[in-house]
């Protein structure tokens, strides 16, 4: 049985970090300073009028930081650690040596000692120097945000492809941080008597990691080659792909299970889905599509994860439509949208048509859902199944591949195979029987009609035959 590690969580509140921009943070600081300096000199009424915008901005800043800290807290729980204490460091600029101030560092050291914590988790990316100094001062393991996300990915990777991608990202992150991590890897100083195995050990470790990275990239390229071959086989049959993208824990896998009937793991833990899943579903127009569930995005997603998981995210790049799944109940869902679009920009996928899908509508008031729906948003609930029909219709309308064509055919009633195929793949609008033939008016995919044009020469002339029959009946009626 695995032992749960005890962790001290350290949040970092710096200007320009998180969802708020640096310029707005600087304006907020200046406004606070002016408000504090002028508070005593102004009358009560004027004071309240002047301070209300500043107080509103302060409240907004605190709320934004609380949301980021709550997100980091969920990351820690997803990694399986027990949070024994939380500390927040607020500074105008980070300390280049330790990130924290001297007083805050002593406070963290005392908390680690009193709580007997196993590690300190910092909601910020640390430099190699900061790693070394913090571990020396705190006398315990220190992990930053990137390492924590990589550890979660490593724990959730199930397929060989996912494990290769995670290991590649971990080694890319570890390579520039070898110096100073432990005595066996430390670089020794120059001069007589100081040249020794330290530098040799460091260079040996670097070469080992570089060789391993070359091997992993070769294997990942083989994975991409297999995926390209599979995609080419799929593209030979015109079945478009629709990919689910969105912020982590927005409910993508739950919605995927609702639409496809699959049993993909859906969890409130972050990054529960790493390996892409593909399932075929049928739209109201009888067209079939492949629905793809992908890894969730997050604020400040490490760049090496985007590059390492490019083999997986190729499904996003080649999709016909993207369903941007958003948590409608989240207070920061607008900011989360910006983070998702930032990652899509790195993947060169912003030009792909997107449908905004606001999930978890069951947590909203009906008035909110009605107002949002009238504005064009698609509200759904993966938990209750609300809005799924409207979502499928929206996909049908946005799909340009294999367009729907309204056509009329006249076929023999004995042609059971063709009639059964049309019943299964087309929307029958009208059916009329005469003699031993049947006239069918329908809306069908162009690929289905094209297939009958190739394999049934009589089907190609069916429309002409129908019009001729109609003319003949009109002439006979005149007589």
Secondary structure in CASP SS format (residue, H / E / C, confidence):
PFRMAT SS
TARGET T0000
AUTHOR 0000-0000-0000
METHOD secondary structure of the structure
MODEL  1
X C 1.00
X C 1.00
X C 1.00
X C 1.00
X C 1.00
X E 1.00
X E 1.00
X E 1.00
X E 1.00
X E 1.00
X E 1.00
X E 1.00
X E 1.00
X E 1.00
X C 1.00
X C 1.00
X C 1.00
X C 1.00
X C 1.00
X C 1.00
X C 1.00
X H 1.00
X H 1.00
X H 1.00
X H 1.00
X H 1.00
X H 1.00
X H 1.00
X H 1.00
X H 1.00
X H 1.00
X H 1.00
X H 1.00
X H 1.00
X H 1.00
X H 1.00
X H 1.00
X H 1.00
X C 1.00
X C 1.00
X C 1.00
X C 1.00
X C 1.00
X H 1.00
X H 1.00
X H 1.00
X H 1.00
X H 1.00
X H 1.00
X H 1.00
X H 1.00
X H 1.00
X H 1.00
X H 1.00
X H 1.00
X H 1.00
X H 1.00
X H 1.00
X H 1.00
X H 1.00
X H 1.00
X H 1.00
X H 1.00
X H 1.00
X H 1.00
X H 1.00
X H 1.00
X H 1.00
X H 1.00
X H 1.00
X H 1.00
X H 1.00
X H 1.00
X H 1.00
X H 1.00
X H 1.00
X H 1.00
X H 1.00
X C 1.00
X C 1.00
X C 1.00
X E 1.00
X E 1.00
X E 1.00
X E 1.00
X E 1.00
X E 1.00
X E 1.00
X E 1.00
X E 1.00
X E 1.00
X C 1.00
X C 1.00
X C 1.00
X E 1.00
X C 1.00
X C 1.00
X C 1.00
X E 1.00
X C 1.00
X C 1.00
X H 1.00
X H 1.00
X H 1.00
X H 1.00
X H 1.00
X H 1.00
X H 1.00
X H 1.00
X H 1.00
X H 1.00
X H 1.00
X H 1.00
X H 1.00
X H 1.00
X C 1.00
X C 1.00
X C 1.00
X E 1.00
X E 1.00
X E 1.00
X E 1.00
X C 1.00
X C 1.00
X C 1.00
X C 1.00
X C 1.00
X H 1.00
X H 1.00
X H 1.00
X H 1.00
X H 1.00
X H 1.00
X H 1.00
X H 1.00
X H 1.00
X H 1.00
X H 1.00
X C 1.00
X C 1.00
X E 1.00
X E 1.00
X E 1.00
X E 1.00
X H 1.00
X H 1.00
X H 1.00
X H 1.00
X H 1.00
X H 1.00
X H 1.00
X H 1.00
X H 1.00
X H 1.00
X H 1.00
X H 1.00
X C 1.00
X C 1.00
X C 1.00
X H 1.00
X H 1.00
X H 1.00
X H 1.00
X H 1.00
X H 1.00
X H 1.00
X H 1.00
X H 1.00
X H 1.00
X H 1.00
X H 1.00
X H 1.00
X H 1.00
X H 1.00
X H 1.00
X C 1.00
X C 1.00
X C 1.00
X C 1.00
X C 1.00
X C 1.00
X C 1.00
X H 1.00
X H 1.00
X H 1.00
X C 1.00
X C 1.00
X C 1.00
X C 1.00
X C 1.00
X C 1.00
X C 1.00
X C 1.00
X C 1.00
X C 1.00
X C 1.00
X H 1.00
X H 1.00
X H 1.00
X H 1.00
X H 1.00
X H 1.00
X H 1.00
X H 1.00
X H 1.00
X H 1.00
X H 1.00
X H 1.00
X H 1.00
X H 1.00
X H 1.00
X H 1.00
X H 1.00
X H 1.00
X H 1.00
X H 1.00
X H 1.00
X H 1.00
X H 1.00
X H 1.00
X H 1.00
X H 1.00
X H 1.00
X H 1.00
X H 1.00
X H 1.00
X H 1.00
X H 1.00
X H 1.00
X H 1.00
X H 1.00
X H 1.00
X H 1.00
X H 1.00
X H 1.00
X H 1.00
X C 1.00
X C 1.00
X C 1.00
X C 1.00
X E 1.00
X E 1.00
X E 1.00
X E 1.00
X E 1.00
X E 1.00
X E 1.00
X C 1.00
X C 1.00
X C 1.00
X C 1.00
X H 1.00
X H 1.00
X H 1.00
X H 1.00
X H 1.00
X H 1.00
X H 1.00
X H 1.00
X H 1.00
X C 1.00
X C 1.00
X C 1.00
X C 1.00
X C 1.00
X C 1.00
X C 1.00
X C 1.00
X C 1.00
X C 1.00
X C 1.00
X C 1.00
X C 1.00
X C 1.00
X C 1.00
X C 1.00
X E 1.00
X E 1.00
X E 1.00
X E 1.00
X E 1.00
X E 1.00
X C 1.00
X C 1.00
X C 1.00
X C 1.00
X C 1.00
X E 1.00
X E 1.00
X E 1.00
X E 1.00
X E 1.00
X E 1.00
X C 1.00
X C 1.00
X C 1.00
X E 1.00
X C 1.00
X C 1.00
X C 1.00
X C 1.00
X C 1.00
X H 1.00
X H 1.00
X H 1.00
X H 1.00
X H 1.00
X H 1.00
X C 1.00
X H 1.00
X H 1.00
X H 1.00
X H 1.00
X H 1.00
X H 1.00
X H 1.00
X H 1.00
X C 1.00
X C 1.00
X C 1.00
X E 1.00
X E 1.00
X E 1.00
X E 1.00
X E 1.00
X E 1.00
X E 1.00
X C 1.00
X C 1.00
X C 1.00
X C 1.00
X C 1.00
X H 1.00
X H 1.00
X H 1.00
X H 1.00
X H 1.00
X H 1.00
X H 1.00
X H 1.00
X H 1.00
X H 1.00
X H 1.00
X H 1.00
X H 1.00
X H 1.00
X C 1.00
X C 1.00
X C 1.00
X C 1.00
X C 1.00
X C 1.00
X C 1.00
X E 1.00
X E 1.00
X E 1.00
X E 1.00
X E 1.00
X E 1.00
X C 1.00
X H 1.00
X H 1.00
X H 1.00
X C 1.00
X C 1.00
X H 1.00
X H 1.00
X H 1.00
X H 1.00
X H 1.00
X H 1.00
X H 1.00
X H 1.00
X H 1.00
X C 1.00
X C 1.00
X C 1.00
X E 1.00
X E 1.00
X C 1.00
X C 1.00
X C 1.00
X C 1.00
X C 1.00
X C 1.00
X C 1.00
X C 1.00
X H 1.00
X H 1.00
X H 1.00
X H 1.00
X H 1.00
X H 1.00
X H 1.00
X H 1.00
X H 1.00
X H 1.00
X H 1.00
X C 1.00
X C 1.00
X C 1.00
X C 1.00
X C 1.00
X E 1.00
X E 1.00
X E 1.00
X E 1.00
X E 1.00
X E 1.00
X E 1.00
X E 1.00
X E 1.00
X C 1.00
X C 1.00
X C 1.00
X H 1.00
X H 1.00
X H 1.00
X H 1.00
X H 1.00
X H 1.00
X H 1.00
X H 1.00
X H 1.00
X H 1.00
X E 1.00
X E 1.00
X E 1.00
X E 1.00
X E 1.00
X E 1.00
X E 1.00
X E 1.00
X E 1.00
X C 1.00
X C 1.00
X E 1.00
X E 1.00
X E 1.00
X E 1.00
X E 1.00
X E 1.00
X E 1.00
X E 1.00
X E 1.00
X H 1.00
X H 1.00
X H 1.00
X H 1.00
X H 1.00
X H 1.00
X H 1.00
X H 1.00
X H 1.00
X H 1.00
X C 1.00
X H 1.00
X H 1.00
X H 1.00
X H 1.00
X C 1.00
X H 1.00
X H 1.00
X H 1.00
X H 1.00
X H 1.00
X H 1.00
X H 1.00
X H 1.00
X H 1.00
X H 1.00
X H 1.00
X H 1.00
X H 1.00
X H 1.00
X H 1.00
X H 1.00
X H 1.00
X C 1.00
END
